[in-house]
Amino acid sequence: MLRRMARLGAATALLTMLGTAPAGAADEWRRTGGDARSGVSGIAYEGRTGDGVRVLVVHDNKRGGQARLSRITHRDGSDSVSPITWDGAEPVDLEAVEAVPGLPGEYLALAARGIVYRLKVTDSTATVVDYTPLPAIGEGDDFESFALVSQNGRIAALWADRGAGADRPATLYAAPLAFASWGQPQFGGVTHRAYRTAYPSDSVARHISDISVTDSGRIIASSAADAGDDGPFDSAVSDMGRVTVSAAGRVRVTLDASPAVLGTFPEYKIEGVECLPGSTEALLGTDDENRGGYVRAMPYCGR
């Protein structure tokens, strides 16, 4: 207990220096599940409902018949979780999900090895429309993040190999995105950038565990350290740079020389970050393995 208090005290001091409010207190997180099959590996905005928002979350389950997708309704004071039935080719290890701009009810979900699933969600069923591999997959790539951005009438996709410790930075990929007449996602020319997180600095840190893009084009990223199914865990959320998409479809990613750490979260493993449209808030989700999953909102998407 004394060691835990010391860690929390150090985190609070760091956040004070960064000019942010202390984060990570247990009473500010809301539990979404109590076991390793119910953690949050990715989040997609679905819509608003009364005083709250609905989001879809993916689970990184690997066995047949296990849950792949759920809906969370996040409100002031309470959250509710309901299952979504997966209809179609069953993925292994889903790590990210994102709403397709301009196509209500349609989403792209990404598996760790680079397979993208196009989904149509109706009520409590997600139907697989098509699926395809990501382009330009590098040796050893392990994907945990995926985001879409719509600017000037064009769509671009961003995704990242998560990286691992000091020897392997994350690789952030970007490409124009369109859809074939039969529904398959089609990617244009790919660019990539290396990225190292400032926190956590652990030897097992994943430099990018998820990404989201603000209304103004800022790229918000989570990073996480995972020492095993029972932890300890550690996480941060950072403002890593900017993406723009021209009217001709050219995608440009600019990473900041010193990305701003927006908040640190000792004892949690953040794997989902979603900037809520028209809001300064990001919804964060954790996959804390045997400890289950949690969500909370933080004001990280205003820049």
N, C-alpha and C positions, 0 to 999 in steps of 0.2 A: 504493500500500500504506500509506503514512504517513497519507494522508487517511482511508482505511478504518479504521486503528487509532484515529485521533482520534475518528471518529464513534462507534465502539464504546465507547471510553473515556467519551465524554460520556453515552452511553445508560446505561452501568453506573453512573455517578455519579447520574443522575436516578433510576434504580431504587433505589439505596441510600437516597436521600432519601425515596422513596415507601414504603420499608420492604419492598420485594419483592426477590426474588433476580434477578440478572442473567439476561436471556433473549436468545435469538436466536443462540446459538453454533451453528455448523454441525453439530457432532457431536451436538446434541440434537434436530435435525430429521431425519426419515426421508423419503427421496425416494420419491415415488409415481409419477413419470413424468418424462420428460426433454424434452418438447416442449410447444408451445402447445395441443395437443389433449388433454393429460392433466392439466391443472391441476385443483385442487379448488375448485369454486365454491359448494358447499354440502354439509352433512353431516347424516345422520339416523342415530340409534342403531337398530341392528337386533337385537342380542342379545349375550349373553356366550358365550364358548366357551373352556373350559379356563382358561388363565391370561391370556386376552385378551378383546377385544370385537370384534364385527363391526359395521361401519357401511356405509351406502350413501352414495356421493358422486355429485354431478352435475357434468357438464362443460358449459361454455358454448359448445359447438360449434354451428355454424350451417348446415353443409352436409349434404345428405342422405347417409345411410350412416355418418356419423361417430358415435363413441361418445357416448351421452348419460348413461350410468349405469354405475358400477362398484361392486364390493364390496371394502372393505379390511378385513383382519383385522389388528388392532393388538395386538401382544404385546410383553412385555419382551424386548428384544434384536432383534426382527425384525418386519417388516410384509410382508404379501402382498397383491397386487392381482389381482382377477379381473373379467373383463367381465360385464356384464348385458345381455342382448338386450332391445331396446325393441320392443314389439309394439303397434302402434296409430298414431294420428296423431302425426307426428314434430314435436317442438317446436323452436323456434329460440331459442338462447341461454338455457338453463336456468341459474338462479342460486341456487336454494335448494331444499331438500327436507326433509320432516319426517314422522315417523311419526304416524299417527292414533291417539290414545289409545283403548284398549279394542278396537281392531280389528287383531289381529296380522296382519302381512304387508301392511298397507295404508299408503299414503303419499300425501302431497300434494307435488307439485313445482311450482315457480313459475318462469315465464319472465320475462325482463327487462321486457317490455312489459305484464305483468299477467295472463297466462293461467295458471290453476291446473289442473294435471293430477292426477286421482285415479288412483292406481296400485295394482295388486295384484301383489306380488312373490312368485313361487313358484320355488324353486331359483334358476336363473340367467336367469329371464325376468321382465320387468316388463310387465304388460298394462295398457293404458289403459282404465279403467272409464268415465270421463267427463272432460269439461273445461269450464271456464267462466271468464269474465273476473272479476277482482277488482271489487268495488264502489268507487265514489267515486274513480276514477283522476283525478289532477290533471294539469294541463297540464305536459308535460315530465317526468312521473314516470318514473324508471328504477329498477326494483326489483332488489335483490340479497339480500333477507333475507325469511325467513318462519319463524314459530314457532307452535306450538300449546301451549295450557295447559289442563289439566283440573282443575277445582276444584268441589266441591259438586255433583258429578254433571253439570256443564256443561262445554262446550268453547268456548274463545275462540281466535281467530286474531290474530296480530300480524304486521305487515309494514311495510316502510319504503321510501320513495323515498330513494335513497342521498345526495342532496344533492351539492353541488359547490362547494368553497372558501368564501370569506367571503360571497359574494353569495347562496348558496342553501343554507340549512340542510337537514338531513334532515327528512322528515316521517314520524313513526311513526303508523301507523294501527292500530286495534283494533276488533274486532267479534265478537259471538257467532257460532258456527258450528254448523250442523246439516247433515244429508244428506237429500236427497229419496229417496223409495222406489226410484227408478231409479238412484241413486248420485251424482247431481250435488251438489257442495258448495253450500250456501246460506248466505249471510251476513246477519246482522241489521244493526241500526243501527250506523253507523261513527262513531267518534270519532278525533281526530287531535291530535298534539302536535309542535311543532318541536323539533329537537335539534341542538346543535352539539358536536362533539367537542373536547376539550382538546388532543388529540394524534392524528395529526400536524397541524401548523398550516399546512402547505403550501397554496398557492393552488389545487392540484388535488386536495385531500383529499376523499375520500368519507366523509361523517360517519358513516354506518352501512353497513358492507359485509356484515354478518350479525348475527343476534340469536339468543339461546337463553334459556330460562327455567329457573331452578333449581327444586329441589323445594319451596323455600319461597316462590317467586314473584318472586325477584329477576330483573331483566332484564339479561343480559350481552350486550354489543355489541362488535363489532370495527369499526375504522375503518381506512382505508387511503389511501395516496397512490400514484399510478401516473403516472409520467412518460412511459410508452411501453412498447412490447413488450419492450424490453431494459432497462427500469428507468431510473433507480434507483427502488426501492420503499421504503415505510415503513409501519408498522402499529402499532396499539395495541389492547388489549382493556380495556374499562371496565365498571364496574357503574353502569348508568345510571338505575335506578329499580326500581319494583315494579308488578306487575299482580295484581289480584284479580278473581275471578269469583264472584258471589253465587249462592245457590240459585235465585234467579229469573232467572239468566242475565245480570245486569248486569255489564258489564266496566268496571273502573276502572283507569286507568294513571296512576301518579304518578312524575314524573321528578325526580331529585335536583337541587337547585340547583347543586351542584358535584359532578358524577359522579366517582367515584374511578377513576383510571387504575391498572389492576391490573398492567400490564406493557407495555413497548414493544418493537418488533421491527424494528429497522433492517434493510434489505435484503430484507425479505419482504413480500408483499402478501397479508394474511389475508383470505379471502373465506368461510371456513367456521368456525363456532363451534358446538359441540354439548356441552351439559352432559350427562354420562353419568348416568342415573338411579341413585339410591342411592349416589352417589359425590360427592366434592368436585371431581373432575377435569372439565376441559373438554378436548375434543379439538379442536385447531386445525388448519385446512387452508389451504394457500396456492395461489393461481393466479398464478404468477410468469411468465406468458406464455411467451416463448421459453426460459426456464430450467426450465419444467416445474412440478411441484407437490411439496409437502412436507406432512407432518403431524407433530404432537407433542402431548403432553398437558401441561397445566398445572393447578395446584390453584386454580381460579378460581370454583368453584361451591358453596362451602361456606356462603355467607351466607344 
